Amino acid sequence: MLKKVRRKVKTELHHHRLLLLQHICCLKKWIPRTLHISSQDPTQPFYPTHLASSATTSSPPLSLQTHSSKTSPSKTATKPKTSTLTSSKPPLRLSPSHTHLSLTSHNPAVVYKAFTADITITGSDGLDPHSRKTHLISSFSDLGVTLDFPSSNLRFFLVRGSPFATCSVSNNSSVTISTTHAVSSFSGNRSSTKYTVKLNNDQTWLIYSSSPINLVKTGSTINSTGGFSGIIRFVVLPDSNQDSEPILDRFSVCYPISGDADFTKPFEMEYTWQKRGYGDLLMLAHPLHLKLLSTSSSATVLESLRYKSLDGDLVGVVGDTWLLKPDAIPVTWHSLKGIKEDHHREEIISALVQNVDALDSSADVTSASFVLIAEEVCHLDVVPKIRNYLKSMIEPWLDGSFGPNGFLYDPTWGGLITKLGSKDSGGDFGFGIYNDHHYHLGYFLYAIAVLVKIDNLWGKKYRPQVYALAADYMTLGKKGEGSSSVYTRLRCFDFFKLHSWAGGLTEFTDGRNQESTSEAVNGYYSAALLGLAYGDIELAAVASTVLAFEIHAAKMWWQVKEEDTLYPSDFTAENRVVGWLMVRAKEWKECRLGIQLLPILPVSEILFSDVKFAKQLVDWTLPALDREGGVGEGWKGFLYALESMYDKDGAMEKVKGLKGHDDGNSLIETLVMNEDDEDGVHVGTVAMALGGGGKYCSFGLIEIKL
């Protein structure tokens, strides 16, 4: 059943899906007794970015069963009863995300960076690869984690955005710094509070200490002689550029220990880093940060400090508070541009009736869009049949009567899983190990939001169960000792990268991933619609804000424009869209386009608002339709829908000639996308249609002032 909710993507597009560790306790397999540092992008975490936190829902809904198995749904998962972690695994890598690493290779098909442990930090008890040591996650926040090595008297403040790795040494302990490279030169200043280490791979590392420390080089190892207590900071010069050294010197004495990300109001997010030391705080911003950084923010951009990364240049920013303001996203039930009153209206109604008459158990819940299309063309006779169909499909999941499967609450990881997923990590596309939750549940919430909109009594009856589905990936609750949260804070969303990750609890060599940005967009769009349907302004505002960040990120990193310089030139020349971000993969062009567009909904107009890029993407994909062996009709439908943005008549004729449509799409939805008016609406307030707002039928509006 769940396969009908989450569209069936071709097998060859899924066998390399990468999974994200969503909870800090997953570090059990990663924590070593020593810390390894790479000269990669310092802002990338070695730890999962979605940490267990408080939620808005205090307990599981009564209609949901609790998964009480003593075993975790993942082979790698361990129930987080305590923050004490142990490991016998290889050494921990600071920021091992393969997006920004030491060794870079690329070709027209893929850009890949491999991790190299440039520096290893070992505590006073030395390195014993056969021992099992206890390590402690003593605290965590939206943007950081504090990692303690009690037996070594080391504590690391690992905060995203910091160019420095910061270590606190206690109890007058010794420290060893080693490298896999040869040390070509080593020197210290007169006060023994700064050392410069040059390696034979052209890297220059700076080591700062809060008080004098005596470091001595022996071969490729640097040891402290005598005990030390205080702060040690490590940083690599960007491209060994000596001009950056005075900047790093200036800000070496102020360091972050944690960071919070707060939605202060609709379409705003504020970063606040807790800091120690003296002076101002230096952090790094990726390109999307810089694009969205508000001019009213107290932060100052240092253009002269730049690190290279796969995400684009990371630029220095001074300030312990940033304010990020994405463009306001108008979340509406119907298309933003409307349908022309006479042009092809009867043809759309005919297709609508045809699609509704064909509804049966093989259809999926995206058929809920038929209700909204019916409202737009004022052909409401089909609505009762669609409503009954949607109820028959959804109610068994909400009341627990769907025999083969159903939702369970999993107290181990604080989320919803399915019966099949609890028994088989590959079942339901890995739903039991938290794979693609914002994709799957987004489809559920879209259909449910439409049902609530047209049947308020039904919505009231199932509200507890519905909010449980939303809470699984939309909980915003803050952390705190007094919290009774049972769900993870914004499970899939990365507060620093400003987009979601699709993976769950399984480790993969290549790290985290997200393939379909449009399905991520649908997840938050659907949550916003649910807020509108229930009159829940807070849910609508939060979901709309996350949606805005997700769209910005999709345009920044997944949509590859001809004139872009973010990726290597050979990759940009050959690609108009990224298939999987941060994964080695090869896929057909029409599949890559379709996966970044489905499902076709009103919000698709915003995701692909750049008509020039839409034409570039279509021109890049069109030759693939002549491939030997042919191309599925479903994939063609997505291409023609996008083509309609600049060639409505030509695309319309191609759509009419299609012999079939992909799951999650239909003739009527493609026709409607072809019918958008030329004059769009985009204002300084977000006008959210409460119950509608179509071209022909008038419904109430709710307005959120910015």
C-alpha positions as CSV (number, residue, x, y, z in Angstrom):
1,M,0.0,0.0,0.0
2,L,2.7,2.4,0.9
3,K,4.1,2.0,-2.6
4,K,1.0,3.7,-3.9
5,V,1.7,6.7,-1.6
6,R,5.3,7.1,-2.5
7,R,5.6,6.9,-6.3
8,K,7.4,3.9,-7.8
9,V,10.8,5.1,-8.9
10,K,12.6,2.8,-11.2
11,T,14.7,0.2,-9.5
12,E,18.0,1.4,-11.1
13,L,17.4,4.8,-9.5
14,H,17.2,3.4,-6.0
15,H,19.9,0.8,-5.4
16,H,22.4,3.4,-4.2
17,R,20.2,5.3,-1.9
18,L,22.2,6.7,1.0
19,L,20.9,7.0,4.5
20,L,21.4,9.6,7.2
21,L,21.9,8.9,10.9
22,Q,19.2,11.1,12.4
23,H,20.0,10.8,16.1
24,I,23.1,11.6,18.0
25,C,23.2,8.1,19.5
26,C,23.9,6.7,16.1
27,L,27.5,7.9,16.8
28,K,28.0,4.6,18.6
29,K,29.5,3.1,15.5
30,W,31.6,6.2,14.7
31,I,33.1,7.3,18.0
32,P,36.8,6.4,18.3
33,R,39.4,7.1,21.0
34,T,41.1,9.6,18.9
35,L,39.9,12.5,16.7
36,H,40.9,12.8,13.0
37,I,40.7,16.1,11.2
38,S,40.6,16.7,7.5
39,S,41.2,20.0,5.6
40,Q,37.8,19.6,4.0
41,D,35.0,22.0,4.4
42,P,35.1,22.8,8.2
43,T,31.3,23.4,8.3
44,Q,30.4,19.8,7.5
45,P,29.5,17.6,10.5
46,F,30.8,14.2,11.4
47,Y,27.7,13.7,13.4
48,P,24.0,13.6,12.3
49,T,22.4,17.0,12.1
50,H,18.9,16.0,13.2
51,L,19.2,15.5,17.0
52,A,16.7,14.2,19.4
53,S,14.7,17.1,20.9
54,S,11.4,18.2,22.3
55,A,8.2,18.2,20.3
56,T,4.8,19.8,20.2
57,T,3.0,16.5,20.8
58,S,3.4,15.1,24.3
59,S,2.4,11.5,23.6
60,P,1.6,9.1,20.8
61,P,-2.0,9.3,19.4
62,L,-4.2,6.8,21.0
63,S,-5.1,5.2,17.7
64,L,-1.5,4.2,17.1
65,Q,0.2,1.1,18.4
66,T,3.6,1.2,20.0
67,H,6.4,-0.7,18.6
68,S,7.9,-2.4,21.7
69,S,10.4,-4.7,20.1
70,K,13.6,-4.9,22.1
71,T,15.6,-4.7,18.9
72,S,16.0,-1.5,16.8
73,P,14.5,-1.3,13.3
74,S,18.0,-1.0,12.0
75,K,20.9,-3.3,12.5
76,T,23.0,-0.3,13.4
77,A,20.6,1.3,15.8
78,T,20.9,1.2,19.5
79,K,18.2,2.4,22.0
80,P,19.4,5.7,23.4
81,K,18.8,5.1,27.1
82,T,22.0,7.0,27.9
83,S,24.4,9.4,26.3
84,T,27.4,7.2,27.1
85,L,28.8,5.7,23.9
86,T,31.4,3.0,23.2
87,S,33.1,1.9,20.1
88,S,35.8,-0.3,18.7
89,K,35.5,1.2,15.2
90,P,38.1,3.0,13.2
91,P,39.0,6.6,14.3
92,L,36.5,9.3,14.2
93,R,36.7,11.7,11.3
94,L,35.7,15.3,11.9
95,S,33.5,16.4,9.1
96,P,33.7,13.3,7.0
97,S,30.9,14.4,4.7
98,H,32.1,13.5,1.2
99,T,30.9,16.8,-0.1
100,H,34.0,18.8,0.9
101,L,37.0,16.7,1.4
102,S,40.7,16.7,0.7
103,L,40.9,14.6,-2.4
104,T,38.7,15.8,-5.3
105,S,37.9,14.1,-8.5
106,H,35.3,14.9,-11.1
107,N,34.1,14.2,-14.6
108,P,31.0,15.2,-16.6
109,A,29.0,12.6,-14.8
110,V,30.0,12.9,-11.2
111,V,31.8,15.1,-8.7
112,Y,33.3,13.2,-5.8
113,K,35.5,14.0,-2.9
114,A,37.2,11.5,-0.7
115,F,38.1,11.9,2.9
116,T,41.7,12.0,4.1
117,A,42.5,12.1,7.8
118,D,45.1,14.9,7.7
119,I,45.6,15.3,11.5
120,T,44.8,12.9,14.3
121,I,44.5,14.1,17.9
122,T,45.1,11.6,20.7
123,G,44.7,12.1,24.4
124,S,47.1,11.2,27.3
125,D,46.2,7.5,27.4
126,G,47.7,6.9,24.0
127,L,46.4,4.9,21.1
128,D,45.2,1.4,21.7
129,P,43.2,0.1,18.7
130,H,42.2,-3.0,20.5
131,S,40.5,-1.4,23.5
132,R,36.9,-0.3,23.9
133,K,36.7,3.1,25.4
134,T,33.7,5.0,26.7
135,H,32.9,8.3,25.0
136,L,30.2,10.8,26.0
137,I,28.0,13.1,24.0
138,S,27.6,15.5,26.9
139,S,25.4,18.0,25.0
140,F,24.0,18.8,21.6
141,S,22.1,21.5,19.8
142,D,20.7,22.3,16.4
143,L,24.2,23.2,15.0
144,G,26.6,21.4,17.2
145,V,27.6,18.6,19.5
146,T,30.0,18.4,22.5
147,L,32.0,15.2,22.4
148,D,33.9,14.1,25.5
149,F,36.7,11.5,25.8
150,P,36.8,11.2,29.6
151,S,39.7,8.7,29.7
152,S,41.8,11.1,27.6
153,N,40.6,14.3,29.4
154,L,39.6,15.7,26.0
155,R,36.4,17.6,25.1
156,F,35.7,18.7,21.5
157,F,33.2,21.5,20.7
158,L,32.1,20.4,17.2
159,V,30.0,23.3,15.8
160,R,28.9,23.6,12.2
161,G,30.2,26.7,10.5
162,S,33.4,27.0,12.5
163,P,36.6,27.0,10.5
164,F,38.4,25.8,13.7
165,A,38.3,22.5,15.5
166,T,38.2,23.3,19.1
167,C,39.5,21.0,21.9
168,S,39.4,21.5,25.7
169,V,42.1,19.7,27.6
170,S,41.7,19.1,31.4
171,N,43.6,17.7,34.3
172,N,47.0,18.8,33.1
173,S,47.1,16.1,30.4
174,S,49.3,15.5,27.4
175,V,48.2,15.6,23.8
176,T,49.6,13.9,20.7
177,I,49.0,15.2,17.1
178,S,49.9,12.9,14.2
179,T,49.5,13.0,10.5
180,T,49.6,10.6,7.6
181,H,51.7,13.2,5.7
182,A,55.2,14.2,6.2
183,V,55.8,17.4,8.2
184,S,57.9,19.7,6.1
185,S,58.3,22.4,8.7
186,F,57.2,23.1,12.3
187,S,57.6,26.3,14.2
188,G,56.1,28.1,17.2
189,N,55.9,31.7,18.5
190,R,57.8,33.0,21.5
191,S,54.9,32.7,23.8
192,S,54.3,29.0,22.8
193,T,50.6,29.8,22.1
194,K,50.7,29.4,18.3
195,Y,52.4,26.8,16.1
196,T,52.6,26.5,12.3
197,V,52.7,23.1,10.7
198,K,53.4,22.7,7.0
199,L,52.7,19.3,5.5
200,N,54.1,17.9,2.2
201,N,50.6,17.9,0.7
202,D,50.8,21.8,0.5
203,Q,48.6,22.2,3.6
204,T,49.5,24.7,6.3
205,W,47.9,24.1,9.7
206,L,47.8,26.6,12.6
207,I,47.6,25.4,16.2
208,Y,46.5,27.9,18.8
209,S,46.4,27.4,22.6
210,S,44.8,29.5,25.4
211,S,48.0,29.3,27.4
212,P,51.6,28.2,26.7
213,I,52.0,24.6,25.6
214,N,55.3,23.0,24.7
215,L,54.9,21.0,21.5
216,V,57.8,19.0,20.0
217,K,57.9,17.3,16.6
218,T,59.2,13.8,16.2
219,G,58.9,12.6,12.6
220,S,55.2,12.9,11.7
221,T,54.1,13.2,15.3
222,I,53.8,16.3,17.5
223,N,53.7,15.7,21.2
224,S,53.1,18.0,24.2
225,T,55.8,17.8,26.8
226,G,54.5,18.2,30.3
227,G,50.9,18.6,31.2
228,F,48.4,21.1,29.7
229,S,45.0,22.4,30.7
230,G,43.1,24.8,28.4
231,I,41.8,25.3,24.9
232,I,43.6,24.1,21.7
233,R,42.3,25.2,18.3
234,F,43.2,23.7,14.9
235,V,42.6,25.4,11.5
236,V,44.0,24.9,8.0
237,L,44.9,28.0,5.9
238,P,42.6,28.1,2.8
239,D,44.7,27.0,-0.1
240,S,47.7,27.8,2.2
241,N,47.0,31.4,1.5
242,Q,49.2,33.4,4.0
243,D,47.0,36.5,3.6
244,S,44.3,34.6,5.6
245,E,46.6,34.0,8.6
246,P,46.1,37.5,10.3
247,I,42.3,37.0,10.1
248,L,42.5,33.6,11.8
249,D,45.0,35.0,14.4
250,R,42.5,37.7,15.3
251,F,39.6,35.4,15.8
252,S,41.4,32.5,17.3
253,V,40.6,33.4,20.9
254,C,36.7,33.2,20.6
255,Y,35.1,29.9,20.0
256,P,31.6,28.5,19.7
257,I,30.4,25.7,22.0
258,S,26.9,25.2,20.5
259,G,24.4,26.8,18.1
260,D,20.6,27.1,17.9
261,A,18.4,27.7,14.9
262,D,15.1,29.4,15.7
263,F,12.1,30.4,13.5
264,T,11.5,33.8,14.9
265,K,8.7,34.7,12.6
266,P,7.3,33.5,9.2
267,F,10.1,33.3,6.6
268,E,12.9,34.0,9.0
269,M,15.5,31.8,10.8
270,E,17.9,33.1,13.4
271,Y,21.2,31.4,14.2
272,T,22.5,32.0,17.7
273,W,25.9,30.6,18.7
274,Q,26.9,30.3,22.3
275,K,30.5,31.3,22.5
276,R,33.4,31.5,25.0
277,G,36.7,33.3,25.0
278,Y,37.3,36.9,24.0
279,G,36.3,39.2,21.1
280,D,34.1,38.4,18.1
281,L,33.1,35.0,16.7
282,L,34.3,33.9,13.2
283,M,32.2,31.4,11.3
284,L,31.8,30.3,7.7
285,A,28.8,30.7,5.4
286,H,27.9,28.7,2.4
287,P,26.4,30.4,-0.8
288,L,22.8,30.0,0.3
289,H,23.6,31.5,3.7
290,L,25.1,34.5,1.9
291,K,22.1,34.8,-0.4
292,L,19.6,34.8,2.5
293,L,21.7,36.7,5.1
294,S,19.6,39.7,6.1
295,T,21.0,43.2,5.8
296,S,19.5,43.8,9.2
297,S,21.6,41.1,10.7
298,S,24.5,42.2,13.0
299,A,26.8,39.7,11.2
300,T,29.6,41.1,8.9
301,V,30.8,39.2,5.8
302,L,34.6,38.9,5.3
303,E,35.0,38.4,1.6
304,S,38.8,38.0,1.9
305,L,38.4,34.7,3.9
306,R,37.3,31.9,1.6
307,Y,37.5,28.1,1.6
308,K,36.7,26.0,-1.4
309,S,33.9,23.4,-1.2
310,L,31.6,21.4,-3.4
311,D,28.8,23.6,-2.1
312,G,30.6,26.7,-3.4
313,D,32.9,29.0,-1.6
314,L,32.6,29.2,2.2
315,V,33.0,32.8,3.2
316,G,34.0,34.2,6.6
317,V,31.2,35.8,8.7
318,V,31.8,37.7,11.9
319,G,29.0,37.6,14.5
320,D,27.4,35.2,16.9
321,T,23.9,35.9,15.5
322,W,22.7,35.5,11.9
323,L,19.3,36.3,10.5
324,L,18.3,34.4,7.4
325,K,15.3,35.6,5.4
326,P,14.1,33.5,2.4
327,D,11.6,34.8,-0.1
328,A,8.0,34.5,1.1
329,I,6.3,31.5,-0.5
330,P,2.5,31.9,-1.2
331,V,1.0,28.5,-0.2
332,T,-2.3,28.1,-2.0
333,W,-4.7,25.2,-2.7
334,H,-4.9,26.1,-6.4
335,S,-2.5,27.2,-9.1
336,L,-1.0,30.6,-8.5
337,K,-1.6,31.8,-12.0
338,G,-5.1,30.3,-12.5
339,I,-6.7,28.8,-15.6
340,K,-7.9,30.9,-18.5
341,E,-11.7,31.1,-18.4
342,D,-12.5,29.7,-21.8
343,H,-9.3,28.2,-23.2
344,H,-9.5,24.4,-23.1
345,R,-11.8,24.5,-20.1
346,E,-14.1,21.9,-21.5
347,E,-11.2,19.7,-22.4
348,I,-9.9,19.9,-18.8
349,I,-13.3,19.0,-17.4
350,S,-13.5,16.0,-19.8
351,A,-10.1,14.8,-18.7
352,L,-11.1,15.3,-15.0
353,V,-14.2,13.2,-15.4
354,Q,-12.2,10.5,-17.2
355,N,-9.6,10.4,-14.4
356,V,-12.3,10.3,-11.7
357,D,-14.2,7.6,-13.3
358,A,-11.0,5.5,-13.5
359,L,-10.4,5.7,-9.7
360,D,-9.9,2.3,-8.1
361,S,-7.6,0.6,-5.6
362,S,-4.7,0.8,-8.0
363,A,-4.7,4.6,-8.0
364,D,-2.8,6.7,-5.4
365,V,-3.7,9.4,-2.9
366,T,-2.3,12.2,-5.2
367,S,-5.7,11.9,-6.8
368,A,-6.7,14.3,-4.1
369,S,-5.6,17.0,-6.5
370,F,-8.7,16.2,-8.6
371,V,-10.8,17.9,-5.9
372,L,-8.9,21.1,-6.2
373,I,-8.9,21.1,-10.0
374,A,-12.6,20.5,-9.9
375,E,-12.9,23.6,-7.8
376,E,-10.8,25.6,-10.1
377,V,-12.9,24.8,-13.1
378,C,-16.1,24.8,-11.0
379,H,-17.1,21.3,-11.9
380,L,-18.0,20.1,-8.4
381,D,-20.1,17.1,-9.4
382,V,-17.1,14.8,-9.2
383,V,-16.0,15.8,-5.6
384,P,-18.2,13.3,-3.7
385,K,-16.8,10.3,-5.6
386,I,-13.2,11.6,-5.0
387,R,-14.0,12.2,-1.3
388,N,-15.3,8.7,-0.8
389,Y,-12.4,7.2,-2.7
390,L,-9.8,9.1,-0.5
391,K,-11.6,8.1,2.7
392,S,-11.5,4.4,1.7
393,M,-7.8,4.6,1.0
394,I,-6.7,6.6,4.1
395,E,-9.0,5.7,6.9
396,P,-7.6,2.1,7.3
397,W,-4.2,3.6,8.0
398,L,-5.6,6.0,10.5
399,D,-7.9,3.7,12.5
400,G,-5.5,0.7,12.4
401,S,-7.9,-1.5,10.3
402,F,-5.6,-2.0,7.3
403,G,-4.6,-5.6,8.0
404,P,-1.4,-6.1,6.0
405,N,0.2,-3.0,7.3
406,G,-0.2,0.0,9.6
407,F,1.6,2.7,11.5
408,L,3.4,2.0,14.8
409,Y,5.0,4.5,17.2
410,D,8.7,3.6,17.8
411,P,9.9,4.9,21.2
412,T,13.5,4.0,20.3
413,W,13.9,6.7,17.8
414,G,10.8,8.8,18.5
415,G,8.9,8.4,15.3
416,L,6.4,6.5,13.2
417,I,7.3,3.3,11.4
418,T,5.2,0.7,9.6
419,K,4.5,-2.9,10.7
420,L,6.3,-4.2,7.6
421,G,9.1,-1.7,8.2
422,S,9.6,-2.9,11.8
423,K,10.3,-6.4,10.6
424,D,12.2,-5.7,7.4
425,S,14.7,-2.8,7.0
426,G,14.0,-2.9,3.3
427,G,10.2,-2.9,3.6
428,D,8.2,0.1,2.5
429,F,11.2,1.7,1.0
430,G,13.0,1.5,4.3
431,F,10.3,3.3,6.2
432,G,11.1,1.3,9.3
433,I,14.6,2.8,9.4
434,Y,13.3,6.3,8.7
435,N,14.0,6.4,5.0
436,D,12.2,9.1,3.0
437,H,9.7,10.0,5.8
438,H,9.0,13.5,4.5
439,Y,8.4,12.0,1.1
440,H,6.0,9.2,2.2
441,L,4.1,11.2,4.8
442,G,4.0,14.2,2.6
443,Y,1.8,12.3,0.2
444,F,-0.5,11.2,3.1
445,L,-0.7,14.8,4.4
446,Y,-1.6,16.2,1.0
447,A,-4.6,13.9,0.6
448,I,-5.6,14.3,4.2
449,A,-5.4,18.1,4.0
450,V,-7.8,18.0,1.0
451,L,-10.2,15.8,2.9
452,V,-10.2,18.0,5.9
453,K,-10.8,21.0,3.6
454,I,-13.9,19.5,2.1
455,D,-15.1,17.6,5.2
456,N,-14.4,19.3,8.5
457,L,-16.2,16.7,10.6
458,W,-14.0,14.0,9.2
459,G,-11.0,16.1,9.9
460,K,-12.1,16.6,13.5
461,K,-12.6,12.9,14.0
462,Y,-9.1,11.9,12.8
463,R,-7.2,15.0,14.0
464,P,-5.1,13.1,16.6
465,Q,-3.9,10.5,14.1
466,V,-3.3,13.2,11.4
467,Y,-1.2,15.3,13.7
468,A,0.8,12.2,14.7
469,L,1.8,11.8,11.0
470,A,2.7,15.5,10.8
471,A,4.7,15.4,14.0
472,D,6.9,12.6,12.7
473,Y,8.8,15.1,10.5
474,M,7.3,18.5,11.4
475,T,7.8,18.7,15.1
476,L,9.5,22.0,16.0
477,G,9.6,21.7,19.8
478,K,12.7,23.0,21.5
479,K,15.1,21.1,23.6
480,G,14.8,21.1,27.4
481,E,14.9,18.9,30.5
482,G,11.2,19.5,31.2
483,S,10.1,18.4,27.7
484,S,7.8,15.5,27.3
485,S,8.5,15.2,23.6
486,V,8.1,11.9,21.8
487,Y,9.1,13.1,18.3
488,T,12.4,14.3,16.8
489,R,12.8,18.0,16.0
490,L,12.3,18.5,12.2
491,R,13.5,15.0,11.5
492,C,14.6,15.4,7.9
493,F,15.6,19.1,7.8
494,D,19.2,20.2,8.1
495,F,19.3,23.5,9.9
496,F,22.7,24.4,8.5
497,K,22.5,23.2,4.9
498,L,18.9,24.5,4.7
499,H,17.5,21.5,3.0
500,S,16.3,18.0,3.9
501,W,18.0,14.6,3.8
502,A,16.1,11.6,2.7
503,G,18.1,8.9,4.5
504,G,17.4,7.2,7.7
505,L,19.4,5.1,10.2
506,T,21.8,3.1,8.1
507,E,25.4,4.1,7.5
508,F,26.7,4.3,3.9
509,T,30.2,5.0,2.7
510,D,29.2,8.0,0.7
511,G,27.2,9.6,3.5
512,R,23.9,11.4,3.3
513,N,21.7,12.0,0.3
514,Q,18.6,13.5,-1.1
515,E,17.4,12.7,-4.6
516,S,14.0,14.2,-5.2
517,T,13.8,17.9,-4.1
518,S,10.3,18.2,-5.5
519,E,9.0,15.4,-3.1
520,A,10.7,17.2,-0.2
521,V,9.0,20.4,-1.3
522,N,5.7,18.5,-1.4
523,G,6.2,17.2,2.1
524,Y,6.4,20.7,3.6
525,Y,3.8,22.2,1.2
526,S,1.4,19.5,2.3
527,A,2.1,20.2,5.9
528,A,1.3,23.9,5.3
529,L,-1.9,23.0,3.5
530,L,-2.8,20.8,6.5
531,G,-2.3,23.9,8.7
532,L,-4.6,25.8,6.5
533,A,-7.3,23.1,6.5
534,Y,-7.3,23.0,10.3
535,G,-6.9,26.7,10.8
536,D,-3.5,26.0,12.5
537,I,-1.6,29.2,11.7
538,E,1.5,28.1,13.5
539,L,1.8,24.8,11.5
540,A,1.1,26.7,8.2
541,A,3.7,29.4,9.0
542,V,6.4,26.9,10.1
543,A,5.8,24.5,7.2
544,S,5.8,27.4,4.7
545,T,9.1,28.7,6.1
546,V,10.8,25.3,5.8
547,L,9.3,25.0,2.3
548,A,10.9,28.3,1.4
549,F,14.3,27.2,2.5
550,E,13.9,23.8,0.7
551,I,13.0,25.6,-2.6
552,H,16.0,27.9,-2.3
553,A,18.3,25.0,-1.7
554,A,16.9,23.0,-4.6
555,K,17.5,26.0,-6.9
556,M,21.0,26.5,-5.5
557,W,22.4,22.9,-5.6
558,W,20.1,20.7,-7.7
559,Q,19.2,22.9,-10.6
560,V,22.3,23.4,-12.7
561,K,22.1,26.4,-15.0
562,E,24.3,26.8,-18.0
563,E,25.9,30.0,-16.6
564,D,26.5,28.5,-13.1
565,T,30.0,28.4,-11.7
566,L,29.3,26.5,-8.5
567,Y,30.2,23.0,-9.9
568,P,33.2,22.2,-12.1
569,S,32.8,23.4,-15.7
570,D,32.8,19.9,-17.3
571,F,30.0,18.8,-14.9
572,T,28.0,22.0,-15.5
573,A,28.4,21.6,-19.3
574,E,26.9,18.2,-19.3
575,N,24.2,18.4,-16.7
576,R,21.2,20.6,-16.0
577,V,20.1,18.9,-12.9
578,V,21.7,16.9,-10.1
579,G,20.3,13.4,-9.7
580,W,21.5,12.5,-6.2
581,L,23.2,15.2,-4.3
582,M,26.4,13.8,-2.6
583,V,26.3,10.3,-4.2
584,R,27.9,8.6,-7.1
585,A,25.2,7.7,-9.5
586,K,24.2,7.6,-13.1
587,E,20.6,7.9,-14.4
588,W,18.7,8.6,-17.5
589,K,18.1,12.3,-18.1
590,E,14.3,12.1,-18.3
591,C,14.2,10.3,-15.0
592,R,16.3,13.0,-13.4
593,L,14.0,15.7,-14.7
594,G,10.9,13.8,-13.6
595,I,12.2,13.1,-10.1
596,Q,12.9,16.8,-9.5
597,L,9.4,17.7,-10.7
598,L,6.9,15.1,-9.3
599,P,4.3,15.4,-8.0
600,I,2.9,18.2,-10.2
601,L,1.2,20.6,-7.8
602,P,0.7,24.4,-7.5
603,V,4.0,24.7,-5.6
604,S,5.7,23.3,-8.7
605,E,5.3,26.8,-10.3
606,I,7.5,28.2,-7.6
607,L,10.1,25.5,-7.6
608,F,10.5,26.0,-11.4
609,S,9.8,29.7,-11.5
610,D,12.9,30.4,-13.6
611,V,11.6,30.0,-17.1
612,K,15.0,30.4,-18.7
613,F,16.3,27.4,-16.6
614,A,13.2,25.4,-17.4
615,K,13.9,25.7,-21.1
616,Q,17.6,24.8,-20.6
617,L,16.5,21.7,-18.7
618,V,14.0,20.7,-21.3
619,D,16.5,21.2,-24.2
620,W,19.0,19.1,-22.2
621,T,16.5,16.3,-21.8
622,L,14.7,16.2,-25.1
623,P,17.4,14.2,-27.0
624,A,17.1,11.4,-24.5
625,L,13.5,10.7,-25.8
626,D,15.1,9.3,-29.0
627,R,17.2,6.8,-27.1
628,E,17.2,3.2,-28.4
629,G,14.7,1.2,-26.5
630,G,12.4,4.1,-26.0
631,V,11.3,6.2,-23.0
632,G,8.4,5.6,-20.7
633,E,5.3,7.7,-21.4
634,G,5.2,8.7,-17.7
635,W,8.6,10.4,-17.9
636,K,7.7,12.2,-21.1
637,G,4.7,13.7,-19.3
638,F,6.9,15.5,-16.8
639,L,9.1,16.9,-19.6
640,Y,6.1,18.2,-21.5
641,A,4.6,19.8,-18.4
642,L,7.8,21.8,-17.9
643,E,8.0,22.6,-21.6
644,S,4.5,24.2,-21.3
645,M,6.1,27.1,-19.3
646,Y,7.4,28.6,-22.5
647,D,5.6,26.7,-25.3
648,K,2.0,26.0,-24.2
649,D,0.5,25.1,-27.5
650,G,3.4,22.8,-28.5
651,A,3.5,21.1,-25.1
652,M,-0.3,20.7,-25.1
653,E,-0.3,18.7,-28.4
654,K,2.5,16.4,-27.0
655,V,0.5,15.9,-23.8
656,K,-2.6,14.9,-25.7
657,G,-0.6,12.3,-27.6
658,L,0.6,10.5,-24.4
659,K,-0.6,6.9,-23.9
660,G,0.0,6.9,-20.2
661,H,1.1,8.9,-17.1
662,D,3.5,8.2,-14.2
663,D,2.3,7.3,-10.7
664,G,1.6,10.6,-9.0
665,N,0.7,12.3,-12.2
666,S,-2.3,12.2,-14.6
667,L,-3.7,13.7,-17.8
668,I,-5.7,16.3,-15.9
669,E,-2.8,17.4,-13.8
670,T,-0.6,17.8,-16.8
671,L,-3.2,19.7,-18.7
672,V,-3.8,22.1,-15.8
673,M,0.0,22.9,-15.6
674,N,-0.2,23.6,-19.3
675,E,-3.1,26.1,-18.7
676,D,-1.4,28.5,-16.2
677,D,-2.0,32.1,-17.0
678,E,1.0,34.3,-18.0
679,D,0.5,36.8,-15.2
680,G,1.7,35.4,-11.9
681,V,1.0,36.7,-8.4
682,H,3.8,37.3,-5.9
683,V,3.3,39.9,-3.1
684,G,5.0,40.9,0.1
685,T,2.5,39.0,2.2
686,V,1.8,35.3,1.9
687,A,-1.8,34.9,0.9
688,M,-2.9,31.4,2.0
689,A,-6.2,30.2,0.6
690,L,-8.2,28.8,3.5
691,G,-10.5,26.4,1.7
692,G,-9.6,27.6,-1.8
693,G,-9.1,30.7,-3.8
694,G,-9.5,29.5,-7.4
695,K,-10.1,31.3,-10.6
696,Y,-13.8,30.6,-10.8
697,C,-14.9,29.7,-7.2
698,S,-14.5,32.2,-4.4
699,F,-13.2,31.0,-1.0
700,G,-11.9,32.7,2.1
701,L,-8.3,33.9,2.5
702,I,-6.0,34.0,5.5
703,E,-3.1,36.5,5.3
704,I,0.1,36.3,7.3
705,K,1.8,39.7,7.5
706,L,5.6,39.7,7.1
